[in-house]
Structures are given as C-alpha cells and as structure tokens.
Amino acid sequence: GGSLLGNRIRMQEKLRDSGIFMRSLANRGEKGGLSRSALGSVKILEAAGNKEIIIETVGSGQADLDIMNLADTIVLVLAPGLGDEIQAIKAGIMEISDIFVINKMDREGSYFAIKDIEDIVSMDDAGGWKRPVIGTTNQDPKSYDALIAAIESHKKFLEQN
C-alpha cells in the first residue's frame, strides 16, 4: 500500500546513481519487522562512510517495532482508502513514528487521510518535535521535497536536543 522503495522495477533509474546502493533483506519470518541481518548491514554501511541510510521494513504492526532501535528518524508511509490510517492507529506504530506520509495523494480520499492523521498527532507531545503529516504522489515528484525537508528538519532537531 504505502511502500516507498517497494517496487525495484520503478527504482532502476535511481540504481544507476553511484551514490545509491539497494539491497533487499528477507526477514524470513523474524518478528519485529526487520531481517536479522539488518543491524549488521547498517553497521557495515556506516563503517564504509555512508551517512544516510534508508531502511524499509515489512508492513509493520504492533509487534514489529524493532526499527525504533535502529533508526534515528522513522517515517510511516500510508496509502489513502485502504484503511491504513486506522490500522496504524490500532497497531501502535504511530507512537514511534517521527514523520507521517500519505502516499498516492492522487487517490480519492487522500486529503481525508491527511486530516485524520493530523487530528491524531495534534493531540500528542512528541518530546518537543511537531510530527508532520506530508502528502506525496509519483504524479508530482516535487511533492517529495516536503518529505526530504521534514527528514532534514528532524535530523537537526535530534542534533540540538
């Protein structure tokens, strides 16, 4: 539904960029939403000098929160009209997410999905960080600029706090 990296075929052009390395790691039924080898892979990438590493988990739910022990910034990507917003609320994944993305904004109901998530996060205190809700669509590649800005803003927030 809300996969950001998901379809490798879509990513072929990006894979030609010498600054991008993509590797799929099967979770092989592991609990927590991550492959057992994810931590080791991140450590190797960091040791090689990579400063920005993006990890996509399997569809994470209530018991799949291992990412919070590995990532500095957690982005929850949801798709409108699939009930993802409600599932996220029930699952508890919202509690650990720093940034929310409603992907596929060209779909019907996308603005309602943003409003629902905004209403929920407006009631919480995330330690001084105001968790943004951002809409993106492949129909408008510039829509990802706000996501990049939010990730950079969260990085600065973490460095200052």
N, C-alpha and C positions, 0 to 999 in steps of 0.2 A: 504494500500500500504506500507507505511513505518513504521507501528506500531512497537514499541519496546516491549511494555508489552502485547499488544493486546490479544493474544490467551492464555487464562487461562489454557487450557489443556497442552500447552507447558511448562507452569511455575510450574507444580505440584511438581517437584523435589525441586525447589527453595522454595516453600511454606513450606516444611518440616524444613527448616532452622529456628531456633528460633529467629534469628535476622531480619527476614523478615515478614512484615505484608502487605497484599494486600487487598485493598477494592475498589470495583467499585462504583462509584457515578454517577447515571444517571443525565444528565444535564436537562432533562425534558423540552427541547426546549428553555432553557435560552440562551440569546445572550452572546457572549464573549468567548465561548469555554470551560467554566468551569461550574460545578454544583454550585448551590447557596450555598451548604454546604461545598465547598472545603476549603474556608478560615478558617472556624471553625474547620474543621478536621485537617488542618495543625497546627493550634494553640494548639489543644489537643495533637497532636503527639510531638510538640516541648516541651510542658509543661511536657510530660512524659519522656523527656530527649533524644528524637531522634534528632540526629544532621544531618542526611542525609535523605531527604525525596524526592522521585521522584514522580512527578505528570505528568500523561499523559493526554493531552487534547483531545477532539474530534477533528476530522480533522479541524484544524483552518484555517481561511481565514482572509480577510481584516478587518472584523468587530469583529473577535474573538481574541482580544489581551489582555484579562484580565490577562493572565498568567504573563505578564510583571510586574504587580503589586503584584504578589505573589512569584515569583521565583527569586533566585539570579542568576542562570545560566539557560539559555534557549537553549535547544538542538532541532534543527529542523531535523527530520528524514524523508528522501525522498527515494523513490524507483526508480531505473532507468527504462526507457522505458515506463513509464505511463504518461509522461508529467508533473510529479510532479514538476520538476525543473522550468518549465515555469509558472505553476500555482503559485508557491511560489514567483516568481519574480513579477507577476502581483498582488498578494494578499497583499504584504506589510509585510508579516510575516518575510521576510528575514531581514528587518530593525531592528527587535528586537532580532534576534537570535544571540547567542554568539558562538555556535558551530554548524556545519553542518555535518550531517551523510548521506551518501548514503548507505542504507542498501541493502542487497541482491546483493553483489558485484559479485556473481557467474552468474548473469544475463548478457545477451548481452547488450552492450551499457552503462554499469556501469562506465567505465573509461571516456566516453564522458560526462556523467552526472557530474562526479567529476570535469572535466576540465571546464565545463560550469559554475559551481558554483564558482570555484577558480577564473575564469576570472572576475566574477562579484564582489566578495569580495575583490579582489586585488585593486579595484579602490576606495575603501571607507576608511574612517578613523573612526574606532570604539572606539574613545577615547583612543588610545594607545594600545588597545587589537587587536592582529592579529587573526582574526577569522579563526580557522582551518576547513578544509574540510576532513572528515575521511571516509574511506570505511570499511564496516563491512559485514560479512556473517556468517550465522549459520554453514556453511560448515567448517569454521575455527574459533573456539571460541577464539583463541588468537588475532583475529582481533579486539576484543573489548578492548584489552589492551590500544590501542591508544586513544580510546574514554574515558576510565577511566582516563588516564593521562591528556587528554585535560580538563576534568571536574576539576580535582585536580589543574591543572595549572591556570584555570580561577578563582578558589576559592582563590588561592594565590594572583593573580592579584588584585582581589577585596579587599583583606585584606591590600594590600600595597598601594592602591590608593583610 
